[in-house]
Amino acid sequence: MYVILVYDMNQKRVAKMLKLCRRYLHWIQNSVFEGELTGVQLKSLKIEAKEIMRGDDSLILFKSKDERWLEKEVVGEEKNKIDNFL
Amino acid sequence: MYVILVYDMNQKRVAKMLKLCRRYLHWIQNSVFEGELTGVQLKSLKIEAKEIMRGDDSLILFKSKDERWLEKEVVGEEKNKIDNFL
């Protein structure tokens, strides 16, 4: 499935979460990632994320069965041009 | 259409962008918003956003014709429970 992930982490744990998300998804902006994941990969990502998360930390996942159902538009500076074309 | 909006703004302009996005969408986390917009509303939102944006500021929009094509999952703290149930 196609996944958009957005996290809101305490500064102390943000580096760890960034590293984790980059292992599974493509970074597109600040705390936003996207990519294609299997159900098993998504499950592993969530388990690992929960191990990092504490207190107010939060993670939102938007899942779409097909990437074609989702159109992306960037207004202004594109932060990671390479990742966008992967 | 159903829209997810994520911005990455310079601290100087973030309050203005937050105010603008709240006029059109529901705030769900940090710099993330979602909601149903018509084509005309989306166009207005983009025009207004571009007036605020400078330099490295960036805005990403994910658009889906139907909200049912997109499943949302929150891991950890839900930041704005009221907006989620609107």
Backbone of each chain as nested JSON, in Angstrom:
{
  "chains": [
    {"id": "A", "residues": [
      {"number": 1, "name": "MET", "atoms": {"N": [0.834, -1.203, 0.0], "CA": [0.0, 0.0, 0.0], "C": [0.868, 1.252, 0.0]}},
      {"number": 2, "name": "TYR", "atoms": {"N": [0.26, 2.381, -0.382], "CA": [0.992, 3.636, -0.42], "C": [0.785, 4.362, 0.91]}},
      {"number": 3, "name": "VAL", "atoms": {"N": [1.879, 4.805, 1.513], "CA": [1.806, 5.368, 2.86], "C": [2.407, 6.773, 2.913]}},
      {"number": 4, "name": "ILE", "atoms": {"N": [1.681, 7.669, 3.576], "CA": [2.237, 8.988, 3.924], "C": [2.375, 8.982, 5.436]}},
      {"number": 5, "name": "LEU", "atoms": {"N": [3.542, 9.332, 5.91], "CA": [3.788, 9.326, 7.362], "C": [4.203, 10.729, 7.803]}},
      {"number": 6, "name": "VAL", "atoms": {"N": [3.599, 11.192, 8.891], "CA": [3.981, 12.489, 9.461], "C": [4.187, 12.29, 10.958]}},
      {"number": 7, "name": "TYR", "atoms": {"N": [5.345, 12.714, 11.458], "CA": [5.541, 12.587, 12.905], "C": [5.688, 13.946, 13.569]}},
      {"number": 8, "name": "ASP", "atoms": {"N": [5.404, 13.961, 14.848], "CA": [5.601, 15.145, 15.683], "C": [6.29, 14.636, 16.942]}},
      {"number": 9, "name": "MET", "atoms": {"N": [7.603, 14.794, 16.979], "CA": [8.393, 14.186, 18.055], "C": [9.054, 15.234, 18.935]}},
      {"number": 10, "name": "ASN", "atoms": {"N": [9.308, 14.843, 20.168], "CA": [10.134, 15.659, 21.04], "C": [11.544, 15.723, 20.429]}},
      {"number": 11, "name": "GLN", "atoms": {"N": [12.172, 16.89, 20.546], "CA": [13.491, 17.125, 19.944], "C": [14.507, 16.034, 20.315]}},
      {"number": 12, "name": "LYS", "atoms": {"N": [14.378, 15.497, 21.527], "CA": [15.327, 14.478, 22.012], "C": [15.265, 13.19, 21.193]}},
      {"number": 13, "name": "ARG", "atoms": {"N": [14.078, 12.911, 20.647], "CA": [13.893, 11.619, 19.969], "C": [13.729, 11.75, 18.453]}},
      {"number": 14, "name": "VAL", "atoms": {"N": [13.784, 12.987, 17.957], "CA": [13.494, 13.207, 16.535], "C": [14.524, 12.55, 15.594]}},
      {"number": 15, "name": "ALA", "atoms": {"N": [15.799, 12.549, 15.997], "CA": [16.85, 11.972, 15.142], "C": [16.644, 10.465, 14.961]}},
      {"number": 16, "name": "LYS", "atoms": {"N": [16.275, 9.821, 16.064], "CA": [16.016, 8.375, 16.022], "C": [14.845, 8.048, 15.093]}},
      {"number": 17, "name": "MET", "atoms": {"N": [13.777, 8.851, 15.201], "CA": [12.585, 8.602, 14.387], "C": [12.876, 8.877, 12.904]}},
      {"number": 18, "name": "LEU", "atoms": {"N": [13.634, 9.933, 12.648], "CA": [14.023, 10.258, 11.268], "C": [14.767, 9.085, 10.644]}},
      {"number": 19, "name": "LYS", "atoms": {"N": [15.716, 8.54, 11.395], "CA": [16.529, 7.406, 10.926], "C": [15.645, 6.195, 10.627]}},
      {"number": 20, "name": "LEU", "atoms": {"N": [14.727, 5.932, 11.523], "CA": [13.812, 4.799, 11.343], "C": [12.956, 4.988, 10.081]}},
      {"number": 21, "name": "CYS", "atoms": {"N": [12.356, 6.152, 9.955], "CA": [11.452, 6.395, 8.822], "C": [12.183, 6.327, 7.488]}},
      {"number": 22, "name": "ARG", "atoms": {"N": [13.415, 6.797, 7.472], "CA": [14.203, 6.756, 6.228], "C": [14.517, 5.328, 5.802]}},
      {"number": 23, "name": "ARG", "atoms": {"N": [14.512, 4.401, 6.755], "CA": [14.778, 2.99, 6.418], "C": [13.589, 2.382, 5.66]}},
      {"number": 24, "name": "TYR", "atoms": {"N": [12.412, 2.96, 5.874], "CA": [11.209, 2.397, 5.254], "C": [10.63, 3.25, 4.122]}},
      {"number": 25, "name": "LEU", "atoms": {"N": [10.818, 4.567, 4.225], "CA": [10.11, 5.48, 3.316], "C": [11.035, 6.548, 2.741]}},
      {"number": 26, "name": "HIS", "atoms": {"N": [10.512, 7.331, 1.806], "CA": [11.271, 8.441, 1.24], "C": [10.899, 9.733, 1.958]}},
      {"number": 27, "name": "TRP", "atoms": {"N": [11.924, 10.468, 2.35], "CA": [11.701, 11.729, 3.057], "C": [11.266, 12.774, 2.043]}},
      {"number": 28, "name": "ILE", "atoms": {"N": [10.2, 13.5, 2.319], "CA": [9.806, 14.539, 1.365], "C": [9.822, 15.959, 1.929]}},
      {"number": 29, "name": "GLN", "atoms": {"N": [9.658, 16.095, 3.222], "CA": [9.668, 17.443, 3.813], "C": [9.717, 17.329, 5.323]}},
      {"number": 30, "name": "ASN", "atoms": {"N": [10.545, 18.142, 5.945], "CA": [10.545, 18.256, 7.406], "C": [10.271, 16.913, 8.09]}},
      {"number": 31, "name": "SER", "atoms": {"N": [9.07, 16.67, 8.54], "CA": [8.746, 15.419, 9.234], "C": [7.765, 14.578, 8.412]}},
      {"number": 32, "name": "VAL", "atoms": {"N": [7.847, 14.678, 7.085], "CA": [6.909, 13.982, 6.203], "C": [7.63, 12.996, 5.284]}},
      {"number": 33, "name": "PHE", "atoms": {"N": [7.078, 11.798, 5.199], "CA": [7.661, 10.722, 4.396], "C": [6.561, 10.075, 3.563]}},
      {"number": 34, "name": "GLU", "atoms": {"N": [6.968, 9.422, 2.475], "CA": [5.988, 8.684, 1.692], "C": [6.655, 7.479, 1.06]}},
      {"number": 35, "name": "GLY", "atoms": {"N": [5.857, 6.515, 0.674], "CA": [6.402, 5.353, -0.01], "C": [5.456, 4.178, -0.021]}},
      {"number": 36, "name": "GLU", "atoms": {"N": [5.889, 3.158, -0.737], "CA": [5.113, 1.938, -0.879], "C": [5.596, 0.945, 0.185]}},
      {"number": 37, "name": "LEU", "atoms": {"N": [4.673, 0.401, 0.957], "CA": [5.032, -0.586, 1.983], "C": [4.088, -1.788, 1.894]}},
      {"number": 38, "name": "THR", "atoms": {"N": [4.596, -2.946, 2.241], "CA": [3.722, -4.11, 2.391], "C": [3.09, -4.032, 3.784]}},
      {"number": 39, "name": "GLY", "atoms": {"N": [2.086, -4.84, 4.022], "CA": [1.467, -4.879, 5.345], "C": [2.469, -5.236, 6.43]}},
      {"number": 40, "name": "VAL", "atoms": {"N": [3.351, -6.171, 6.112], "CA": [4.367, -6.612, 7.08], "C": [5.356, -5.487, 7.388]}},
      {"number": 41, "name": "GLN", "atoms": {"N": [5.782, -4.78, 6.349], "CA": [6.711, -3.655, 6.564], "C": [6.077, -2.568, 7.423]}},
      {"number": 42, "name": "LEU", "atoms": {"N": [4.811, -2.278, 7.151], "CA": [4.113, -1.247, 7.919], "C": [4.002, -1.659, 9.389]}},
      {"number": 43, "name": "LYS", "atoms": {"N": [3.735, -2.922, 9.605], "CA": [3.618, -3.447, 10.975], "C": [4.96, -3.282, 11.717]}},
      {"number": 44, "name": "SER", "atoms": {"N": [6.049, -3.658, 11.047], "CA": [7.387, -3.532, 11.657], "C": [7.702, -2.071, 11.953]}},
      {"number": 45, "name": "LEU", "atoms": {"N": [7.39, -1.209, 11.004], "CA": [7.648, 0.229, 11.181], "C": [6.912, 0.748, 12.418]}},
      {"number": 46, "name": "LYS", "atoms": {"N": [5.655, 0.339, 12.562], "CA": [4.864, 0.808, 13.711], "C": [5.423, 0.281, 15.029]}},
      {"number": 47, "name": "ILE", "atoms": {"N": [5.842, -0.981, 15.034], "CA": [6.417, -1.569, 16.26], "C": [7.685, -0.809, 16.651]}},
      {"number": 48, "name": "GLU", "atoms": {"N": [8.549, -0.574, 15.668], "CA": [9.808, 0.145, 15.952], "C": [9.544, 1.587, 16.38]}},
      {"number": 49, "name": "ALA", "atoms": {"N": [8.552, 2.216, 15.75], "CA": [8.226, 3.607, 16.09], "C": [7.729, 3.7, 17.536]}},
      {"number": 50, "name": "LYS", "atoms": {"N": [6.863, 2.75, 17.908], "CA": [6.32, 2.763, 19.282], "C": [7.418, 2.614, 20.331]}},
      {"number": 51, "name": "GLU", "atoms": {"N": [8.49, 1.905, 19.963], "CA": [9.615, 1.733, 20.898], "C": [10.346, 3.056, 21.133]}},
      {"number": 52, "name": "ILE", "atoms": {"N": [10.335, 3.918, 20.121], "CA": [11.014, 5.223, 20.231], "C": [10.119, 6.248, 20.931]}},
      {"number": 53, "name": "MET", "atoms": {"N": [8.807, 6.184, 20.655], "CA": [7.875, 7.213, 21.108], "C": [7.626, 7.231, 22.618]}},
      {"number": 54, "name": "ARG", "atoms": {"N": [7.533, 8.465, 23.142], "CA": [7.251, 8.697, 24.562], "C": [6.3, 9.894, 24.655]}},
      {"number": 55, "name": "GLY", "atoms": {"N": [5.587, 9.974, 25.775], "CA": [4.78, 11.172, 26.092], "C": [3.898, 11.673, 24.969]}},
      {"number": 56, "name": "ASP", "atoms": {"N": [4.158, 12.913, 24.56], "CA": [3.331, 13.593, 23.552], "C": [3.662, 13.224, 22.108]}},
      {"number": 57, "name": "ASP", "atoms": {"N": [4.693, 12.413, 21.899], "CA": [5.1, 12.07, 20.533], "C": [3.92, 11.494, 19.762]}},
      {"number": 58, "name": "SER", "atoms": {"N": [3.821, 11.869, 18.512], "CA": [2.708, 11.357, 17.725], "C": [3.111, 11.084, 16.276]}},
      {"number": 59, "name": "LEU", "atoms": {"N": [2.414, 10.142, 15.691], "CA": [2.717, 9.671, 14.338], "C": [1.383, 9.5, 13.636]}},
      {"number": 60, "name": "ILE", "atoms": {"N": [1.244, 10.096, 12.456], "CA": [0.015, 9.898, 11.694], "C": [0.352, 9.203, 10.374]}},
      {"number": 61, "name": "LEU", "atoms": {"N": [-0.422, 8.186, 10.068], "CA": [-0.238, 7.433, 8.829], "C": [-1.483, 7.582, 7.967]}},
      {"number": 62, "name": "PHE", "atoms": {"N": [-1.275, 7.919, 6.695], "CA": [-2.374, 7.913, 5.728], "C": [-2.065, 6.788, 4.759]}},
      {"number": 63, "name": "LYS", "atoms": {"N": [-3.013, 5.882, 4.631], "CA": [-2.748, 4.716, 3.792], "C": [-3.725, 4.678, 2.622]}},
      {"number": 64, "name": "SER", "atoms": {"N": [-3.171, 4.407, 1.447], "CA": [-4.0, 4.297, 0.258], "C": [-3.621, 3.009, -0.464]}},
      {"number": 65, "name": "LYS", "atoms": {"N": [-4.619, 2.267, -0.902], "CA": [-4.307, 0.984, -1.551], "C": [-3.512, 1.191, -2.828]}},
      {"number": 66, "name": "ASP", "atoms": {"N": [-3.739, 2.31, -3.475], "CA": [-3.096, 2.556, -4.754], "C": [-2.576, 3.99, -4.806]}},
      {"number": 67, "name": "GLU", "atoms": {"N": [-1.313, 4.151, -5.18], "CA": [-0.701, 5.486, -5.241], "C": [-1.46, 6.392, -6.213]}},
      {"number": 68, "name": "ARG", "atoms": {"N": [-2.078, 5.789, -7.248], "CA": [-2.789, 6.592, -8.254], "C": [-4.024, 7.289, -7.688]}},
      {"number": 69, "name": "TRP", "atoms": {"N": [-4.476, 6.835, -6.516], "CA": [-5.647, 7.462, -5.887], "C": [-5.288, 8.754, -5.168]}},
      {"number": 70, "name": "LEU", "atoms": {"N": [-3.996, 9.026, -5.163], "CA": [-3.487, 10.15, -4.384], "C": [-2.614, 11.015, -5.289]}},
      {"number": 71, "name": "GLU", "atoms": {"N": [-2.966, 12.276, -5.411], "CA": [-2.167, 13.166, -6.247], "C": [-1.384, 14.104, -5.343]}},
      {"number": 72, "name": "LYS", "atoms": {"N": [-0.096, 14.221, -5.599], "CA": [0.737, 15.08, -4.761], "C": [1.08, 16.367, -5.496]}},
      {"number": 73, "name": "GLU", "atoms": {"N": [1.019, 17.476, -4.768], "CA": [1.399, 18.758, -5.358], "C": [2.276, 19.508, -4.38]}},
      {"number": 74, "name": "VAL", "atoms": {"N": [3.401, 20.007, -4.868], "CA": [4.302, 20.77, -4.013], "C": [4.225, 22.243, -4.397]}},
      {"number": 75, "name": "VAL", "atoms": {"N": [3.938, 23.092, -3.404], "CA": [3.909, 24.541, -3.611], "C": [5.175, 25.091, -2.963]}},
      {"number": 76, "name": "GLY", "atoms": {"N": [5.947, 25.842, -3.715], "CA": [7.199, 26.396, -3.171], "C": [8.342, 25.425, -3.312]}},
      {"number": 77, "name": "GLU", "atoms": {"N": [9.313, 25.598, -2.442], "CA": [10.568, 24.832, -2.452], "C": [10.336, 23.328, -2.322]}},
      {"number": 78, "name": "GLU", "atoms": {"N": [10.907, 22.556, -3.249], "CA": [10.843, 21.098, -3.115], "C": [12.095, 20.656, -2.351]}},
      {"number": 79, "name": "LYS", "atoms": {"N": [11.877, 20.051, -1.155], "CA": [12.996, 19.805, -0.243], "C": [13.881, 18.64, -0.66]}},
      {"number": 80, "name": "ASN", "atoms": {"N": [13.284, 17.652, -1.233], "CA": [14.089, 16.482, -1.576], "C": [13.719, 15.98, -2.965]}},
      {"number": 81, "name": "LYS", "atoms": {"N": [14.333, 16.597, -3.949], "CA": [13.983, 16.3, -5.332], "C": [14.32, 14.876, -5.744]}},
      {"number": 82, "name": "ILE", "atoms": {"N": [15.419, 14.352, -5.217], "CA": [15.834, 12.986, -5.577], "C": [14.785, 11.984, -5.088]}},
      {"number": 83, "name": "ASP", "atoms": {"N": [14.435, 12.099, -3.813], "CA": [13.457, 11.168, -3.244], "C": [12.122, 11.216, -3.98]}},
      {"number": 84, "name": "ASN", "atoms": {"N": [11.75, 12.412, -4.459], "CA": [10.464, 12.524, -5.145], "C": [10.421, 11.756, -6.455]}},
      {"number": 85, "name": "PHE", "atoms": {"N": [11.591, 11.534, -7.039], "CA": [11.605, 10.856, -8.329], "C": [11.96, 9.381, -8.223]}},
      {"number": 86, "name": "LEU", "atoms": {"N": [12.068, 8.911, -7.04], "CA": [12.375, 7.477, -6.847], "C": [11.187, 6.634, -7.267]}}
    ]},
    {"id": "B", "residues": [
      {"number": 1, "name": "MET", "atoms": {"N": [-12.845, 17.527, -3.163], "CA": [-11.843, 16.467, -2.984], "C": [-11.293, 16.476, -1.567]}},
      {"number": 2, "name": "TYR", "atoms": {"N": [-10.687, 15.354, -1.169], "CA": [-10.125, 15.263, 0.171], "C": [-8.657, 15.686, 0.123]}},
      {"number": 3, "name": "VAL", "atoms": {"N": [-8.275, 16.576, 1.022], "CA": [-6.934, 17.154, 0.97], "C": [-6.179, 16.967, 2.289]}},
      {"number": 4, "name": "ILE", "atoms": {"N": [-4.921, 16.557, 2.168], "CA": [-4.004, 16.57, 3.316], "C": [-2.969, 17.636, 2.997]}},
      {"number": 5, "name": "LEU", "atoms": {"N": [-2.758, 18.53, 3.931], "CA": [-1.804, 19.625, 3.703], "C": [-0.722, 19.584, 4.774]}},
      {"number": 6, "name": "VAL", "atoms": {"N": [0.52, 19.687, 4.343], "CA": [1.639, 19.753, 5.292], "C": [2.514, 20.931, 4.912]}},
      {"number": 7, "name": "TYR", "atoms": {"N": [2.797, 21.81, 5.874], "CA": [3.696, 22.921, 5.529], "C": [4.978, 22.872, 6.331]}},
      {"number": 8, "name": "ASP", "atoms": {"N": [5.989, 23.512, 5.781], "CA": [7.273, 23.668, 6.462], "C": [7.646, 25.131, 6.278]}},
      {"number": 9, "name": "MET", "atoms": {"N": [7.375, 25.915, 7.315], "CA": [7.521, 27.371, 7.194], "C": [8.607, 27.914, 8.111]}},
      {"number": 10, "name": "ASN", "atoms": {"N": [9.163, 29.026, 7.718], "CA": [10.053, 29.764, 8.588], "C": [9.237, 30.241, 9.801]}},
      {"number": 11, "name": "GLN", "atoms": {"N": [9.862, 30.222, 10.966], "CA": [9.195, 30.572, 12.22], "C": [8.467, 31.919, 12.137]}},
      {"number": 12, "name": "LYS", "atoms": {"N": [9.025, 32.84, 11.371], "CA": [8.452, 34.196, 11.25], "C": [7.077, 34.187, 10.59]}},
      {"number": 13, "name": "ARG", "atoms": {"N": [6.859, 33.186, 9.72], "CA": [5.618, 33.183, 8.942], "C": [4.664, 32.047, 9.316]}},
      {"number": 14, "name": "VAL", "atoms": {"N": [5.068, 31.235, 10.295], "CA": [4.275, 30.046, 10.619], "C": [2.883, 30.372, 11.18]}},
      {"number": 15, "name": "ALA", "atoms": {"N": [2.798, 31.434, 11.98], "CA": [1.508, 31.796, 12.593], "C": [0.487, 32.202, 11.527]}},
      {"number": 16, "name": "LYS", "atoms": {"N": [0.971, 32.946, 10.531], "CA": [0.103, 33.373, 9.43], "C": [-0.414, 32.173, 8.639]}},
      {"number": 17, "name": "MET", "atoms": {"N": [0.489, 31.219, 8.371], "CA": [0.11, 30.043, 7.585], "C": [-0.863, 29.158, 8.373]}},
      {"number": 18, "name": "LEU", "atoms": {"N": [-0.605, 29.012, 9.663], "CA": [-1.496, 28.239, 10.526], "C": [-2.913, 28.813, 10.473]}},
      {"number": 19, "name": "LYS", "atoms": {"N": [-3.001, 30.131, 10.598], "CA": [-4.291, 30.82, 10.579], "C": [-5.009, 30.598, 9.246]}},
      {"number": 20, "name": "LEU", "atoms": {"N": [-4.256, 30.702, 8.165], "CA": [-4.832, 30.492, 6.829], "C": [-5.356, 29.054, 6.683]}},
      {"number": 21, "name": "CYS", "atoms": {"N": [-4.528, 28.091, 7.05], "CA": [-4.912, 26.68, 6.866], "C": [-6.134, 26.312, 7.703]}},
      {"number": 22, "name": "ARG", "atoms": {"N": [-6.209, 26.873, 8.905], "CA": [-7.363, 26.596, 9.78], "C": [-8.667, 27.129, 9.196]}},
      {"number": 23, "name": "ARG", "atoms": {"N": [-8.568, 28.143, 8.348], "CA": [-9.773, 28.681, 7.707], "C": [-10.349, 27.705, 6.692]}},
      {"number": 24, "name": "TYR", "atoms": {"N": [-9.48, 26.851, 6.153], "CA": [-9.921, 25.935, 5.098], "C": [-10.012, 24.468, 5.545]}},
      {"number": 25, "name": "LEU", "atoms": {"N": [-9.163, 24.094, 6.504], "CA": [-9.028, 22.672, 6.843], "C": [-9.031, 22.426, 8.346]}},
      {"number": 26, "name": "HIS", "atoms": {"N": [-9.049, 21.15, 8.732], "CA": [-8.974, 20.789, 10.15], "C": [-7.529, 20.479, 10.515]}},
      {"number": 27, "name": "TRP", "atoms": {"N": [-7.083, 21.069, 11.593], "CA": [-5.717, 20.839, 12.065], "C": [-5.652, 19.468, 12.707]}},
      {"number": 28, "name": "ILE", "atoms": {"N": [-4.666, 18.646, 12.338], "CA": [-4.571, 17.342, 12.995], "C": [-3.278, 17.113, 13.758]}},
      {"number": 29, "name": "GLN", "atoms": {"N": [-2.218, 17.78, 13.37], "CA": [-0.948, 17.598, 14.086], "C": [0.042, 18.657, 13.631]}},
      {"number": 30, "name": "ASN", "atoms": {"N": [0.756, 19.226, 14.574], "CA": [1.865, 20.125, 14.257], "C": [1.586, 20.968, 13.001]}},
      {"number": 31, "name": "SER", "atoms": {"N": [2.116, 20.606, 11.87], "CA": [1.919, 21.373, 10.634], "C": [1.092, 20.584, 9.611]}},
      {"number": 32, "name": "VAL", "atoms": {"N": [0.188, 19.744, 10.105], "CA": [-0.606, 18.874, 9.231], "C": [-2.101, 19.167, 9.361]}},
      {"number": 33, "name": "PHE", "atoms": {"N": [-2.752, 19.265, 8.226], "CA": [-4.181, 19.567, 8.165], "C": [-4.862, 18.62, 7.194]}},
      {"number": 34, "name": "GLU", "atoms": {"N": [-6.168, 18.452, 7.358], "CA": [-6.909, 17.64, 6.399], "C": [-8.323, 18.17, 6.268]}},
      {"number": 35, "name": "GLY", "atoms": {"N": [-8.969, 17.823, 5.184], "CA": [-10.357, 18.217, 5.011], "C": [-10.827, 18.119, 3.581]}},
      {"number": 36, "name": "GLU", "atoms": {"N": [-12.108, 18.369, 3.427], "CA": [-12.761, 18.31, 2.126], "C": [-12.772, 19.725, 1.539]}},
      {"number": 37, "name": "LEU", "atoms": {"N": [-12.274, 19.864, 0.327], "CA": [-12.284, 21.169, -0.341], "C": [-12.821, 21.025, -1.762]}},
      {"number": 38, "name": "THR", "atoms": {"N": [-13.475, 22.062, -2.236], "CA": [-13.849, 22.097, -3.651], "C": [-12.615, 22.574, -4.436]}},
      {"number": 39, "name": "GLY", "atoms": {"N": [-12.652, 22.428, -5.73], "CA": [-11.551, 22.895, -6.565], "C": [-11.305, 24.386, -6.388]}},
      {"number": 40, "name": "VAL", "atoms": {"N": [-12.386, 25.147, -6.265], "CA": [-12.294, 26.605, -6.098], "C": [-11.646, 26.952, -4.749]}},
      {"number": 41, "name": "GLN", "atoms": {"N": [-12.066, 26.253, -3.7], "CA": [-11.483, 26.505, -2.371], "C": [-9.987, 26.203, -2.363]}},
      {"number": 42, "name": "LEU", "atoms": {"N": [-9.618, 25.083, -2.995], "CA": [-8.202, 24.696, -3.046], "C": [-7.388, 25.756, -3.791]}},
      {"number": 43, "name": "LYS", "atoms": {"N": [-7.943, 26.267, -4.86], "CA": [-7.27, 27.298, -5.647], "C": [-7.049, 28.564, -4.798]}},
      {"number": 44, "name": "SER", "atoms": {"N": [-8.089, 28.963, -4.074], "CA": [-7.968, 30.149, -3.206], "C": [-6.92, 29.922, -2.128]}},
      {"number": 45, "name": "LEU", "atoms": {"N": [-6.958, 28.746, -1.531], "CA": [-6.002, 28.416, -0.467], "C": [-4.574, 28.521, -1.003]}},
      {"number": 46, "name": "LYS", "atoms": {"N": [-4.339, 27.985, -2.199], "CA": [-2.986, 28.033, -2.771], "C": [-2.553, 29.461, -3.085]}},
      {"number": 47, "name": "ILE", "atoms": {"N": [-3.479, 30.272, -3.593], "CA": [-3.153, 31.674, -3.904], "C": [-2.77, 32.414, -2.611]}},
      {"number": 48, "name": "GLU", "atoms": {"N": [-3.586, 32.22, -1.569], "CA": [-3.311, 32.889, -0.286], "C": [-2.004, 32.393, 0.339]}},
      {"number": 49, "name": "ALA", "atoms": {"N": [-1.763, 31.084, 0.214], "CA": [-0.532, 30.504, 0.78], "C": [0.698, 31.08, 0.093]}},
      {"number": 50, "name": "LYS", "atoms": {"N": [0.63, 31.185, -1.238], "CA": [1.773, 31.727, -1.994], "C": [2.092, 33.159, -1.605]}},
      {"number": 51, "name": "GLU", "atoms": {"N": [1.062, 33.907, -1.188], "CA": [1.282, 35.298, -0.753], "C": [2.069, 35.348, 0.564]}},
      {"number": 52, "name": "ILE", "atoms": {"N": [1.887, 34.308, 1.384], "CA": [2.593, 34.255, 2.678], "C": [4.014, 33.7, 2.506]}},
      {"number": 53, "name": "MET", "atoms": {"N": [4.168, 32.726, 1.627], "CA": [5.43, 31.99, 1.493], "C": [6.594, 32.803, 0.92]}},
      {"number": 54, "name": "ARG", "atoms": {"N": [7.779, 32.555, 1.499], "CA": [9.023, 33.184, 1.056], "C": [10.135, 32.131, 1.122]}},
      {"number": 55, "name": "GLY", "atoms": {"N": [11.199, 32.365, 0.371], "CA": [12.426, 31.548, 0.48], "C": [12.202, 30.049, 0.479]}},
      {"number": 56, "name": "ASP", "atoms": {"N": [12.613, 29.415, 1.564], "CA": [12.567, 27.958, 1.683], "C": [11.203, 27.398, 2.077]}},
      {"number": 57, "name": "ASP", "atoms": {"N": [10.239, 28.257, 2.352], "CA": [8.922, 27.785, 2.79], "C": [8.363, 26.784, 1.786]}},
      {"number": 58, "name": "SER", "atoms": {"N": [7.747, 25.754, 2.297], "CA": [7.186, 24.765, 1.389], "C": [5.864, 24.204, 1.897]}},
      {"number": 59, "name": "LEU", "atoms": {"N": [5.065, 23.781, 0.948], "CA": [3.711, 23.298, 1.233], "C": [3.496, 22.059, 0.369]}},
      {"number": 60, "name": "ILE", "atoms": {"N": [3.075, 20.973, 0.974], "CA": [2.776, 19.781, 0.184], "C": [1.293, 19.449, 0.332]}},
      {"number": 61, "name": "LEU", "atoms": {"N": [0.673, 19.189, -0.79], "CA": [-0.747, 18.826, -0.796], "C": [-0.892, 17.422, -1.351]}},
      {"number": 62, "name": "PHE", "atoms": {"N": [-1.652, 16.584, -0.643], "CA": [-2.011, 15.271, -1.161], "C": [-3.511, 15.324, -1.408]}},
      {"number": 63, "name": "LYS", "atoms": {"N": [-3.9, 15.018, -2.625], "CA": [-5.315, 15.132, -2.958], "C": [-5.889, 13.787, -3.357]}},
      {"number": 64, "name": "SER", "atoms": {"N": [-7.06, 13.503, -2.812], "CA": [-7.728, 12.256, -3.147], "C": [-9.176, 12.585, -3.502]}},
      {"number": 65, "name": "LYS", "atoms": {"N": [-9.668, 11.978, -4.584], "CA": [-11.039, 12.309, -5.008], "C": [-12.054, 11.903, -3.954]}},
      {"number": 66, "name": "ASP", "atoms": {"N": [-11.737, 10.853, -3.227], "CA": [-12.68, 10.324, -2.255], "C": [-11.963, 10.013, -0.937]}},
      {"number": 67, "name": "GLU", "atoms": {"N": [-12.507, 10.51, 0.169], "CA": [-11.899, 10.282, 1.478], "C": [-11.786, 8.788, 1.788]}},
      {"number": 68, "name": "ARG", "atoms": {"N": [-12.721, 7.994, 1.246], "CA": [-12.713, 6.553, 1.529], "C": [-11.501, 5.836, 0.945]}},
      {"number": 69, "name": "TRP", "atoms": {"N": [-10.805, 6.479, 0.018], "CA": [-9.613, 5.867, -0.583], "C": [-8.393, 6.012, 0.316]}},
      {"number": 70, "name": "LEU", "atoms": {"N": [-8.597, 6.742, 1.395], "CA": [-7.488, 7.088, 2.278], "C": [-7.853, 6.681, 3.704]}},
      {"number": 71, "name": "GLU", "atoms": {"N": [-7.019, 5.848, 4.297], "CA": [-7.287, 5.433, 5.668], "C": [-6.281, 6.12, 6.576]}},
      {"number": 72, "name": "LYS", "atoms": {"N": [-6.78, 6.718, 7.651], "CA": [-5.886, 7.423, 8.575], "C": [-5.689, 6.621, 9.847]}},
      {"number": 73, "name": "GLU", "atoms": {"N": [-4.457, 6.569, 10.307], "CA": [-4.177, 5.882, 11.565], "C": [-3.268, 6.763, 12.412]}},
      {"number": 74, "name": "VAL", "atoms": {"N": [-3.627, 6.936, 13.675], "CA": [-2.808, 7.744, 14.569], "C": [-2.125, 6.823, 15.574]}},
      {"number": 75, "name": "VAL", "atoms": {"N": [-0.791, 6.912, 15.639], "CA": [-0.016, 6.145, 16.613], "C": [0.418, 7.138, 17.688]}},
      {"number": 76, "name": "GLY", "atoms": {"N": [0.124, 6.825, 18.945], "CA": [0.492, 7.74, 20.032], "C": [-0.575, 8.787, 20.255]}},
      {"number": 77, "name": "GLU", "atoms": {"N": [-0.134, 9.896, 20.809], "CA": [-0.997, 11.002, 21.216], "C": [-1.798, 11.587, 20.053]}},
      {"number": 78, "name": "GLU", "atoms": {"N": [-3.113, 11.678, 20.218], "CA": [-3.927, 12.349, 19.196], "C": [-4.024, 13.816, 19.595]}},
      {"number": 79, "name": "LYS", "atoms": {"N": [-3.504, 14.706, 18.72], "CA": [-3.334, 16.106, 19.114], "C": [-4.625, 16.897, 19.119]}},
      {"number": 80, "name": "ASN", "atoms": {"N": [-5.495, 16.593, 18.211], "CA": [-6.709, 17.391, 18.147], "C": [-7.918, 16.495, 17.929]}},
      {"number": 81, "name": "LYS", "atoms": {"N": [-8.408, 15.979, 19.03], "CA": [-9.5, 15.011, 18.954], "C": [-10.79, 15.605, 18.414]}},
      {"number": 82, "name": "ILE", "atoms": {"N": [-11.042, 16.881, 18.71], "CA": [-12.281, 17.509, 18.247], "C": [-12.274, 17.598, 16.723]}},
      {"number": 83, "name": "ASP", "atoms": {"N": [-11.177, 18.135, 16.182], "CA": [-11.092, 18.284, 14.735], "C": [-11.222, 16.949, 14.004]}},
      {"number": 84, "name": "ASN", "atoms": {"N": [-10.711, 15.891, 14.617], "CA": [-10.776, 14.585, 13.964], "C": [-12.189, 14.066, 13.817]}},
      {"number": 85, "name": "PHE", "atoms": {"N": [-13.077, 14.543, 14.668], "CA": [-14.439, 14.035, 14.614], "C": [-15.401, 14.978, 13.902]}},
      {"number": 86, "name": "LEU", "atoms": {"N": [-14.867, 16.012, 13.349], "CA": [-15.733, 16.947, 12.606], "C": [-16.229, 16.297, 11.326]}}
    ]}
  ]
}
